[in-house]
Amino acid sequence: KDIEFIRSYYYNKLEIVRFSSSLGKFVGYTEFGVKNAERFNKDPSILAQQRAEKERYCKHNIDVE
């Protein structure tokens, strides 16, 4: 219940865009990142894939930690 999956994309050590499972969408932090976040959020297949990562990766590995 308290697990959050976050995938961040960086360029030149600056975070440009992030997917957060608690929000269920991408958020941009730079002008370039905002444009990409809008593009990613319009694609249902990308959103579905990222939303499934919490189940696939996080919950599968929770007992390891």
NORMO-V215219 format. One record per pair of residues at least 24 apart in sequence whose C-alpha atoms are under 10 Angstrom apart, sorted by the first residue. I is the first residue (numbers start at 1). J is the second residue. D is the distance in whole Angstrom. If there is no record, write none. Layout:
BEGIN
i:j:d
I:J:D
I:J:D
END
This chain:
BEGIN
i:j:d
1:59:10
3:54:8
3:55:10
3:58:7
3:59:8
3:62:9
4:54:7
4:58:8
4:59:10
5:50:9
5:51:8
5:52:10
5:53:7
5:54:5
5:55:9
5:57:9
5:58:7
5:59:10
6:50:9
6:51:10
6:53:9
6:54:9
7:50:8
7:53:10
9:33:9
19:47:9
19:50:7
19:51:9
20:50:9
20:51:9
20:54:10
21:47:10
21:50:8
21:51:6
21:52:9
21:53:9
21:54:7
22:51:9
22:54:10
23:51:10
24:48:9
24:50:8
24:51:6
25:50:8
25:51:8
26:50:9
END
